[in-house]
Amino acid sequence: MLKKRCEKPGGEDWRKIAHIKNLGDAGSQTVLHIESLGQCLCATPQLDELTKIATRQISPKLNEKDDDKDMILEWLKSETETDSHNQLTVLSIVGMGGVGKTTLAQHVYNDPKMEEEAFGIKSWLQGLNLHESLSIRQLDNIVNPGKALAANLKNKRFLEKLELKWERNRIPDDSTKQKEVLENLQPSRHLKDLSIYNYSGMFFPKWLPTMNVVSILLENCKYCLFLPPFGVLPFLKHLWIMHLDWVVSIGYEFYGRSSSTFTSLETLKFSDLADWQEWKCQAGAFPRLQFLLISGCPVLEELPEQLLKVKDINIQNCRRLCFGGQCMEAMSLGRMGHTISNASLHISYCPNMNFTMSCCYDFLVELDIWNSDRLTTFLLDVFPNLLSLRLGHCSNLQMISQEQPHKHLNDLKIFLCPQFKSFPNEGLSAPSLVTFQLHMLKNLKLLPKGMHILLPSLTELEINDCPQVEMFSGEGLPSNLKTMNLSSCSILIPLLKGALAANTSLESLYISEVDVESFPDEGFLPLSLTCLKIRCCSNLRKLDYRGLCQLSSLKKLVIHQCHNLQCLQEKDLPNSISTLEIWRCNFLENRGKIPGGGDWGNIDHIENLYID
């Protein structure tokens, strides 16, 4: 009956029915296979088999897809446990358009139970009017590559995103078969986003350079020797290549036989190419490239000079990498200035990197240096147009040197540089600096001299785990400072008394891991303060009402993990407070949680009260 109703294009069930059926090769394992009874099926011998196979039918209900999914999974499980593996089983998903047949099929396909409950293989979705995305997994289990043609992906013109996945770390028994499978899974030219994971063939399919894709990801295709000619793809904007272990050289095969290649590419990422040694660049390639990432390529020796024109370059863990013939030296970086301006450079885990400070790098506006062992002194003058500078994990960096005011720098962060000791003798002159962060500088003794004069635009100052740092005696804080974060700098805190009180712009103050028993002292905090947060002060026993009650602008008080704080007196808190948060302050919480408890009457009038 089903056969007769589906034989003609006008048949009643032609557009309604989707199937999930066992397509196991020679009946060996169960495969989830979803197909509609459309033209592609009409031309196959599968219709002749419909009268021989067991069938079941389900009509999906709106908002009950989880129940339907569980029903299908249980049924499939029971079939694999009781039915003969030589018999195909078909489940019809029927219903009017828009009730969620395709969505239900996708949910079944992607459910972890499809792998857990002895199904063994999940292959592909076929024949559905696929919109948006599709992920096809466990492609290793396709015994006959010819069956991949049944997926008919080439005619899925509405499919925009496709993921093809083999099992990771599985040793292939036949790389030629994997190439044939991939060749037979050719998608429509309308596809926009293609990802291929764990493919073990040595070569990529012929259809790959004929696509109109916008984004491509290749991950863990570790037996591939050469990259496809991606340069001929006219609409390709984003290309990410990861874990291709056998690629030794990227040459002209990467660009294709064209005078203009990678004409639309904006983002290019290479990650973890363990044996990649050589990169040859074709003239005129990458005219629109904006971002270049090279990460975990330990034996790559030289970056083509042509690529130094890229606006944003990110280099990580490339120990041998050279620029234009000189290993990570500024002489080669200097060549960038002849072709670009307003560039960003991010260098990390390149321990032999150093800059030649006789050059001028006026083309750089953003510079990040992480994990450099050779950098000892950073001369700010050779980067006159920097807007952002971050120096981190530089084990031998000792100082920043400067002779001329830096007019453009607005963000400076120095962290985890254990030998860092000093700023310029006459102070850090950066009139545009807005954010200044110092983290984990164990040997830093003094903050920059003359901050109140030389840093007039500073609004945010953060000092974290700088246990020896002090402030120049008699100096104030920048007049526009609004936010200050102090953590693990107990020597500095008492030295700030006069400077803090005199500041009329500070609005938020965060104190953490400071060794005090009482806080704040009278006259210590500025009257402009609206938010005060005290965190992880294990010895703090008392909030000093003389220091708090005068804060007529204070709106928010947060106390976090101050386990020995004893009590809150009514006179401790200014009337202006509208928000009080107490988190993990064991003693204080026990008194405040119960109405009528020791301190409850002193805080229950506060509008926003949080006690945890």
PLY file of the C-alpha trace (Angstrom):
ply
format ascii 1.0
element vertex 612
property float x
property float y
property float z
element edge 611
property int vertex1
property int vertex2
end_header
0.00 0.00 0.00
2.82 2.40 0.93
4.60 1.54 -2.28
1.58 2.29 -4.44
0.89 5.64 -2.72
4.49 6.81 -3.24
5.15 5.69 -6.80
3.89 8.90 -8.42
5.05 12.45 -7.68
1.49 13.37 -6.81
1.16 10.50 -4.35
-0.43 11.33 -1.02
2.65 10.63 1.06
5.21 12.00 -1.38
6.08 15.11 0.64
5.03 13.90 4.09
7.11 10.88 4.92
10.66 10.78 6.24
12.32 7.50 7.16
14.76 6.33 9.78
15.99 2.95 8.73
18.73 0.37 9.21
21.26 0.72 6.41
23.93 -1.49 7.95
26.31 -2.99 5.44
25.43 -6.66 5.13
23.33 -6.26 8.23
26.33 -5.99 10.49
25.45 -2.86 12.43
22.57 -0.45 12.84
22.72 2.86 11.03
20.36 5.77 11.52
19.36 6.92 8.06
16.69 9.56 7.47
15.22 10.04 4.01
12.08 11.38 2.37
10.21 9.47 -0.27
11.02 11.92 -3.05
12.39 11.74 -6.58
15.81 10.58 -5.55
14.31 7.51 -3.87
11.96 6.82 -6.77
14.96 6.22 -9.02
16.46 3.62 -6.69
15.67 -0.03 -6.04
14.87 0.83 -2.43
11.18 1.22 -3.24
11.04 -2.40 -4.23
12.23 -3.32 -0.75
9.53 -1.39 1.09
7.10 -4.28 0.91
9.65 -6.56 2.58
10.58 -4.48 5.61
9.02 -3.79 8.98
7.65 -0.27 9.32
6.37 1.99 12.08
4.94 5.49 11.96
5.05 8.50 14.26
3.39 11.91 13.94
5.42 14.61 15.77
3.53 16.94 18.09
4.41 20.57 18.58
6.26 21.25 21.85
6.58 17.49 22.55
9.69 16.69 20.55
11.59 15.30 23.57
8.84 12.73 24.17
8.81 11.79 20.49
12.60 11.53 20.46
12.64 9.23 23.49
9.97 7.05 21.89
12.02 6.69 18.72
15.22 5.90 20.64
13.49 3.24 22.72
11.95 1.71 19.62
15.26 1.63 17.78
16.89 0.07 20.80
14.27 -2.65 20.99
14.64 -3.35 17.27
18.42 -3.79 17.52
17.94 -6.16 20.44
15.23 -8.37 18.92
15.14 -8.06 15.14
17.34 -9.83 12.67
20.26 -7.74 11.51
19.54 -8.88 7.97
16.24 -7.00 7.93
15.80 -3.29 7.31
13.56 -1.32 9.69
11.76 1.83 8.59
10.20 4.51 10.78
7.96 6.98 8.98
7.80 10.51 10.40
4.67 12.01 8.89
2.66 15.18 9.28
1.82 18.52 7.76
4.51 21.08 7.03
5.91 22.99 9.97
5.23 20.46 12.75
8.93 19.68 13.15
9.66 16.46 11.26
13.14 17.58 10.25
13.90 18.98 13.71
12.79 15.73 15.37
14.97 13.70 13.01
17.96 15.93 13.81
17.37 15.56 17.56
17.33 11.77 17.26
20.41 11.81 15.08
22.42 13.97 17.50
21.34 12.29 20.73
24.23 10.65 22.67
22.13 7.49 23.09
22.63 6.80 19.41
26.22 6.00 20.34
25.57 4.52 23.78
22.81 2.05 23.03
24.70 -0.29 20.72
23.71 1.43 17.49
27.35 1.49 16.54
27.07 3.70 13.48
25.37 6.99 12.69
25.94 8.04 9.12
23.95 10.75 7.39
20.66 12.48 6.75
19.39 12.09 3.21
16.57 13.57 1.23
15.34 16.09 3.77
14.87 19.69 2.68
17.79 20.70 4.89
18.07 24.32 5.95
20.90 25.83 7.95
23.29 23.14 9.29
24.07 19.43 9.26
26.68 17.38 11.14
27.62 13.93 9.83
29.63 11.85 12.27
31.35 8.44 12.51
32.08 8.30 8.82
34.70 5.61 9.54
31.89 3.08 9.68
30.91 3.40 6.04
32.11 0.13 4.55
31.07 0.82 0.98
32.09 4.35 -0.16
29.44 4.18 -2.87
26.72 4.46 -0.25
27.86 8.00 0.52
26.35 9.01 -2.80
22.92 8.18 -1.39
23.25 11.17 0.93
22.74 13.30 -2.18
24.28 16.34 -0.49
25.05 17.85 -3.87
21.36 18.59 -4.35
20.73 20.03 -0.88
20.80 23.59 -2.13
19.41 25.04 1.13
22.14 23.52 3.28
24.45 26.32 4.47
26.69 24.68 7.10
28.16 21.18 6.91
30.38 19.24 9.32
31.99 15.97 8.25
33.55 13.96 11.08
35.54 10.80 11.35
36.51 9.35 14.74
39.52 11.02 16.34
42.76 9.07 16.80
41.45 6.07 14.91
44.05 4.38 12.70
42.56 4.17 9.20
42.48 0.78 7.56
42.20 2.28 4.07
42.94 5.97 3.41
41.84 5.56 -0.22
38.39 4.51 0.95
38.13 7.62 3.14
39.00 9.79 0.16
36.27 8.08 -1.87
33.75 8.63 0.93
34.63 12.31 1.08
34.53 12.59 -2.69
31.01 11.13 -2.68
29.82 13.55 0.00
30.17 16.52 -2.31
27.84 19.29 -1.05
25.92 21.85 -3.04
27.76 24.86 -4.43
25.43 26.96 -2.27
27.16 25.76 0.92
28.63 28.62 2.99
30.47 26.91 5.87
32.43 23.64 5.65
34.27 21.82 8.46
36.19 18.55 8.06
37.43 16.72 11.17
39.79 13.75 11.56
39.91 12.88 7.87
42.68 10.33 7.28
43.01 10.47 3.53
46.25 11.75 2.04
44.55 14.05 -0.47
41.42 16.16 -0.46
38.57 15.69 -2.95
38.48 17.32 -6.36
35.27 19.22 -5.60
36.80 21.25 -2.77
38.32 23.99 -5.01
35.03 24.36 -6.91
32.91 25.51 -3.95
31.52 28.94 -3.15
32.09 28.58 0.59
32.78 31.54 2.87
34.40 29.63 5.75
36.51 26.43 5.89
37.93 24.54 8.88
40.26 21.55 8.55
41.10 19.89 11.86
43.25 16.83 12.56
43.51 15.75 8.94
46.94 14.56 9.92
47.85 12.32 6.97
47.35 15.00 4.33
50.60 15.96 2.60
49.45 19.04 0.72
46.75 21.64 1.14
44.10 22.05 -1.55
44.26 25.12 -3.84
42.07 27.21 -1.56
43.33 30.36 -3.25
40.93 29.89 -6.16
37.82 30.03 -3.97
36.33 33.42 -4.87
34.18 33.94 -1.74
36.39 32.40 0.94
36.75 34.84 3.89
37.82 32.64 6.80
40.25 29.70 6.72
41.42 27.75 9.78
43.84 24.82 9.46
44.65 22.79 12.59
46.65 19.67 13.45
47.86 18.69 9.99
50.89 16.75 11.13
52.32 15.69 7.76
52.37 19.08 6.07
56.01 20.13 5.73
55.70 22.86 3.12
52.97 25.18 1.93
53.80 26.12 -1.62
52.19 27.27 -4.79
49.69 24.41 -4.80
47.95 26.30 -1.96
47.19 29.25 -4.24
45.98 27.53 -7.41
46.67 28.40 -11.01
45.52 31.97 -10.93
47.24 35.34 -10.99
44.98 36.60 -8.16
44.44 34.29 -5.19
42.64 34.50 -1.86
40.96 37.63 -3.15
38.31 37.64 -0.39
40.20 36.08 2.53
40.09 38.17 5.73
41.05 35.68 8.45
43.79 33.03 8.19
44.71 30.73 11.08
47.31 27.97 11.29
47.40 26.00 14.56
49.53 23.04 15.62
51.24 22.07 12.40
54.05 20.16 14.07
56.29 19.57 11.01
55.53 22.69 8.97
58.88 24.23 8.00
58.39 26.34 4.88
55.81 28.82 3.60
56.09 30.15 0.06
53.85 33.06 -0.75
52.60 33.91 -4.22
52.83 37.53 -5.33
49.54 39.36 -5.03
47.98 36.86 -2.63
45.88 37.88 0.38
44.99 41.43 -0.70
42.24 41.70 1.96
43.78 39.70 4.82
43.16 41.43 8.17
44.02 38.79 10.77
46.81 36.20 10.76
47.29 33.62 13.53
50.23 31.23 13.65
50.16 29.05 16.75
52.03 25.91 17.76
54.21 25.67 14.66
57.56 25.04 16.38
59.72 24.40 13.29
58.32 27.04 10.92
61.36 29.14 10.13
60.20 32.19 8.22
57.08 34.23 7.70
56.89 35.60 4.14
57.63 39.30 4.14
54.55 39.90 2.03
52.38 38.89 5.01
53.86 41.60 7.22
51.32 43.99 5.74
48.54 42.26 7.70
46.91 44.56 10.24
46.64 42.07 13.09
49.32 39.39 13.52
49.16 36.88 16.37
52.13 34.56 16.91
52.16 31.88 19.60
54.67 29.16 20.43
56.73 29.45 17.24
60.26 29.12 18.52
62.08 29.33 15.20
59.88 31.78 13.35
61.66 34.58 11.51
60.36 37.74 9.87
61.84 38.54 6.49
65.03 36.63 7.33
65.67 37.68 10.95
64.31 35.60 13.79
61.75 37.70 15.62
64.10 40.69 15.65
62.88 44.22 15.31
64.99 44.82 12.19
62.59 42.58 10.35
59.59 44.05 12.14
60.79 47.43 10.99
60.09 46.43 7.43
56.42 46.23 8.30
56.38 49.99 8.68
57.04 50.48 4.96
53.78 48.74 3.99
51.28 49.23 6.82
50.16 51.50 9.59
47.90 51.09 12.61
48.91 47.43 13.03
48.53 45.06 15.97
51.15 42.48 16.91
50.63 39.72 19.46
53.62 37.52 20.32
53.50 34.73 22.88
55.64 31.73 23.83
58.46 32.83 21.58
61.29 32.85 24.15
63.99 34.08 21.75
62.07 37.12 20.59
63.69 40.51 21.05
63.37 44.00 19.61
66.23 46.07 18.30
65.62 49.32 20.12
67.43 51.41 17.53
64.43 51.13 15.22
61.18 53.05 15.28
57.97 51.06 15.16
55.55 53.87 14.52
53.25 51.56 12.53
52.22 49.59 15.63
49.20 50.70 17.65
48.77 47.53 19.71
51.53 45.28 21.06
51.26 42.19 23.27
54.38 40.29 24.33
54.05 37.13 26.40
56.72 34.69 27.54
59.79 36.40 26.17
63.02 35.48 27.96
65.30 37.91 26.09
63.40 41.13 26.76
65.08 43.00 29.65
64.29 46.69 29.01
61.31 47.98 27.12
62.03 51.32 25.48
58.68 53.02 25.08
60.03 55.75 22.80
60.50 53.38 19.84
56.76 52.71 19.78
55.47 56.29 19.60
51.97 55.48 18.32
51.05 52.63 20.62
47.54 52.75 22.00
47.77 49.50 23.95
50.77 47.72 25.49
50.66 44.42 27.40
53.78 42.75 28.76
53.33 39.40 30.50
55.37 36.42 31.67
58.60 38.08 30.56
60.94 36.46 33.05
63.87 38.88 32.63
62.07 42.18 32.02
63.35 44.68 34.57
62.20 48.13 33.53
60.37 50.44 31.16
62.54 53.24 29.85
61.31 56.56 28.43
62.80 59.91 27.49
59.91 61.60 25.67
56.24 61.87 26.69
54.11 59.22 25.06
51.08 61.01 23.65
48.94 58.07 22.48
49.19 55.23 25.00
45.83 54.67 26.74
46.12 51.08 28.04
49.14 49.63 29.87
49.25 46.23 31.56
52.31 44.54 33.08
51.87 41.16 34.74
53.86 38.17 35.96
57.26 39.71 35.29
59.15 38.63 38.44
62.26 40.78 37.78
60.41 43.98 36.94
61.68 46.72 39.26
61.19 50.22 37.94
59.59 52.79 35.69
61.43 55.78 34.15
63.37 57.81 36.73
61.38 60.96 36.08
58.07 59.14 35.99
55.88 57.55 33.36
54.73 60.38 31.12
51.60 59.24 29.29
49.01 62.03 29.23
46.43 59.88 27.39
46.73 56.79 29.62
43.29 55.68 30.83
43.87 52.16 32.22
46.96 51.10 34.20
47.25 47.53 35.57
50.11 45.97 37.55
49.77 42.28 38.45
52.15 39.97 40.30
55.29 42.09 40.18
57.07 40.72 43.22
60.13 43.00 42.97
58.45 46.28 42.11
59.33 48.79 44.84
57.77 52.07 43.69
54.83 53.24 41.64
55.70 55.70 38.85
56.81 59.09 40.11
54.51 62.07 39.61
51.40 60.11 38.68
49.15 62.98 39.75
50.83 65.21 37.14
52.04 62.86 34.39
48.89 60.71 34.15
46.08 63.29 34.05
43.66 61.08 32.05
43.97 57.95 34.20
40.56 56.67 35.31
41.32 53.06 36.31
44.26 51.85 38.43
44.68 48.20 39.42
47.51 46.89 41.61
47.37 43.19 42.35
49.90 41.09 44.28
52.72 43.60 44.34
53.74 43.01 48.00
56.70 45.44 48.08
55.29 48.35 46.14
55.15 51.79 47.76
54.21 55.29 46.68
56.43 58.34 46.48
56.01 60.29 49.70
53.76 63.33 49.55
52.39 62.60 46.08
48.73 62.38 45.18
46.66 60.26 42.85
45.62 61.28 39.31
42.84 63.83 39.52
40.45 61.92 37.20
40.83 58.51 38.82
37.42 56.85 39.19
38.14 53.17 39.90
40.91 51.70 42.05
41.56 48.03 42.75
44.12 47.10 45.43
44.94 43.47 46.22
47.80 41.91 48.20
49.69 45.16 48.63
49.57 45.69 52.40
52.58 48.05 52.47
50.92 50.43 50.04
47.55 50.74 51.80
48.56 52.91 54.79
50.66 55.13 52.51
47.57 56.09 50.53
45.77 57.81 53.40
46.38 61.39 52.39
46.27 60.70 48.65
42.92 58.90 48.78
41.23 61.41 51.04
42.27 64.31 48.82
40.92 62.71 45.66
37.53 64.08 44.65
36.83 61.87 41.62
37.21 58.30 42.97
33.89 56.46 42.86
34.75 52.75 43.24
37.33 51.17 45.54
38.07 47.44 45.75
40.22 46.15 48.61
41.32 42.50 48.64
43.72 40.33 50.65
45.01 43.18 52.79
46.30 42.53 56.32
44.19 44.87 58.46
42.09 44.32 61.59
40.05 47.51 61.29
39.05 49.37 58.14
38.77 52.15 57.14
40.52 54.65 59.38
38.89 58.02 59.88
39.64 60.34 56.97
41.10 57.52 54.86
38.47 57.32 52.12
37.34 60.13 49.79
33.87 61.59 50.18
33.16 60.97 46.49
33.13 57.17 46.97
29.88 55.47 45.85
30.97 51.79 45.88
33.23 49.98 48.36
34.08 46.27 48.08
36.15 44.44 50.70
37.18 40.89 49.86
39.27 38.11 51.45
40.65 40.16 54.34
41.01 37.25 56.73
42.16 39.36 59.72
39.49 42.04 59.40
37.43 42.08 62.61
35.80 45.47 62.57
34.41 48.08 60.21
35.44 51.44 61.67
32.34 53.63 61.86
34.49 56.77 61.99
35.80 56.00 58.52
32.45 54.90 57.06
29.85 57.22 58.51
31.31 60.28 56.78
30.85 58.71 53.31
27.65 60.52 52.43
27.77 59.40 48.75
28.28 55.66 49.44
25.52 53.63 47.77
26.91 50.09 47.71
28.93 48.08 50.25
30.09 44.52 49.50
31.85 42.33 52.06
33.10 39.01 50.72
34.96 36.21 52.56
35.96 38.21 55.63
35.46 35.32 58.01
36.49 37.10 61.21
34.40 40.22 60.82
32.48 40.40 64.11
29.55 42.76 63.78
27.78 45.63 62.07
26.75 48.48 64.34
23.96 50.80 63.24
26.31 53.76 63.39
28.81 51.92 61.16
26.85 52.45 57.96
26.01 55.79 56.36
22.34 56.42 55.63
23.08 56.74 51.92
23.68 52.98 51.51
20.98 51.32 49.39
22.77 48.02 48.65
24.54 45.75 51.13
25.99 42.39 50.10
27.53 39.95 52.57
29.02 36.81 51.06
30.64 33.98 52.99
31.37 35.98 56.14
30.69 33.13 58.52
30.41 34.94 61.85
28.52 37.92 60.52
26.06 35.83 58.51
25.09 33.71 61.51
24.10 36.84 63.44
22.34 38.60 60.59
20.22 35.89 59.04
17.74 35.50 61.89
15.28 38.37 62.54
15.99 39.73 65.96
19.56 38.44 65.83
22.49 40.48 67.03
22.83 42.82 64.02
19.59 42.30 62.11
17.92 45.46 63.33
20.85 47.51 62.09
20.68 46.44 58.43
17.12 45.39 57.60
16.18 48.91 56.50
18.54 48.69 53.50
16.68 48.49 50.20
18.82 45.78 48.52
20.12 43.28 51.03
21.94 40.07 50.02
23.30 37.61 52.56
24.80 34.31 51.50
0 1
1 2
2 3
3 4
4 5
5 6
6 7
7 8
8 9
9 10
10 11
11 12
12 13
13 14
14 15
15 16
16 17
17 18
18 19
19 20
20 21
21 22
22 23
23 24
24 25
25 26
26 27
27 28
28 29
29 30
30 31
31 32
32 33
33 34
34 35
35 36
36 37
37 38
38 39
39 40
40 41
41 42
42 43
43 44
44 45
45 46
46 47
47 48
48 49
49 50
50 51
51 52
52 53
53 54
54 55
55 56
56 57
57 58
58 59
59 60
60 61
61 62
62 63
63 64
64 65
65 66
66 67
67 68
68 69
69 70
70 71
71 72
72 73
73 74
74 75
75 76
76 77
77 78
78 79
79 80
80 81
81 82
82 83
83 84
84 85
85 86
86 87
87 88
88 89
89 90
90 91
91 92
92 93
93 94
94 95
95 96
96 97
97 98
98 99
99 100
100 101
101 102
102 103
103 104
104 105
105 106
106 107
107 108
108 109
109 110
110 111
111 112
112 113
113 114
114 115
115 116
116 117
117 118
118 119
119 120
120 121
121 122
122 123
123 124
124 125
125 126
126 127
127 128
128 129
129 130
130 131
131 132
132 133
133 134
134 135
135 136
136 137
137 138
138 139
139 140
140 141
141 142
142 143
143 144
144 145
145 146
146 147
147 148
148 149
149 150
150 151
151 152
152 153
153 154
154 155
155 156
156 157
157 158
158 159
159 160
160 161
161 162
162 163
163 164
164 165
165 166
166 167
167 168
168 169
169 170
170 171
171 172
172 173
173 174
174 175
175 176
176 177
177 178
178 179
179 180
180 181
181 182
182 183
183 184
184 185
185 186
186 187
187 188
188 189
189 190
190 191
191 192
192 193
193 194
194 195
195 196
196 197
197 198
198 199
199 200
200 201
201 202
202 203
203 204
204 205
205 206
206 207
207 208
208 209
209 210
210 211
211 212
212 213
213 214
214 215
215 216
216 217
217 218
218 219
219 220
220 221
221 222
222 223
223 224
224 225
225 226
226 227
227 228
228 229
229 230
230 231
231 232
232 233
233 234
234 235
235 236
236 237
237 238
238 239
239 240
240 241
241 242
242 243
243 244
244 245
245 246
246 247
247 248
248 249
249 250
250 251
251 252
252 253
253 254
254 255
255 256
256 257
257 258
258 259
259 260
260 261
261 262
262 263
263 264
264 265
265 266
266 267
267 268
268 269
269 270
270 271
271 272
272 273
273 274
274 275
275 276
276 277
277 278
278 279
279 280
280 281
281 282
282 283
283 284
284 285
285 286
286 287
287 288
288 289
289 290
290 291
291 292
292 293
293 294
294 295
295 296
296 297
297 298
298 299
299 300
300 301
301 302
302 303
303 304
304 305
305 306
306 307
307 308
308 309
309 310
310 311
311 312
312 313
313 314
314 315
315 316
316 317
317 318
318 319
319 320
320 321
321 322
322 323
323 324
324 325
325 326
326 327
327 328
328 329
329 330
330 331
331 332
332 333
333 334
334 335
335 336
336 337
337 338
338 339
339 340
340 341
341 342
342 343
343 344
344 345
345 346
346 347
347 348
348 349
349 350
350 351
351 352
352 353
353 354
354 355
355 356
356 357
357 358
358 359
359 360
360 361
361 362
362 363
363 364
364 365
365 366
366 367
367 368
368 369
369 370
370 371
371 372
372 373
373 374
374 375
375 376
376 377
377 378
378 379
379 380
380 381
381 382
382 383
383 384
384 385
385 386
386 387
387 388
388 389
389 390
390 391
391 392
392 393
393 394
394 395
395 396
396 397
397 398
398 399
399 400
400 401
401 402
402 403
403 404
404 405
405 406
406 407
407 408
408 409
409 410
410 411
411 412
412 413
413 414
414 415
415 416
416 417
417 418
418 419
419 420
420 421
421 422
422 423
423 424
424 425
425 426
426 427
427 428
428 429
429 430
430 431
431 432
432 433
433 434
434 435
435 436
436 437
437 438
438 439
439 440
440 441
441 442
442 443
443 444
444 445
445 446
446 447
447 448
448 449
449 450
450 451
451 452
452 453
453 454
454 455
455 456
456 457
457 458
458 459
459 460
460 461
461 462
462 463
463 464
464 465
465 466
466 467
467 468
468 469
469 470
470 471
471 472
472 473
473 474
474 475
475 476
476 477
477 478
478 479
479 480
480 481
481 482
482 483
483 484
484 485
485 486
486 487
487 488
488 489
489 490
490 491
491 492
492 493
493 494
494 495
495 496
496 497
497 498
498 499
499 500
500 501
501 502
502 503
503 504
504 505
505 506
506 507
507 508
508 509
509 510
510 511
511 512
512 513
513 514
514 515
515 516
516 517
517 518
518 519
519 520
520 521
521 522
522 523
523 524
524 525
525 526
526 527
527 528
528 529
529 530
530 531
531 532
532 533
533 534
534 535
535 536
536 537
537 538
538 539
539 540
540 541
541 542
542 543
543 544
544 545
545 546
546 547
547 548
548 549
549 550
550 551
551 552
552 553
553 554
554 555
555 556
556 557
557 558
558 559
559 560
560 561
561 562
562 563
563 564
564 565
565 566
566 567
567 568
568 569
569 570
570 571
571 572
572 573
573 574
574 575
575 576
576 577
577 578
578 579
579 580
580 581
581 582
582 583
583 584
584 585
585 586
586 587
587 588
588 589
589 590
590 591
591 592
592 593
593 594
594 595
595 596
596 597
597 598
598 599
599 600
600 601
601 602
602 603
603 604
604 605
605 606
606 607
607 608
608 609
609 610
610 611
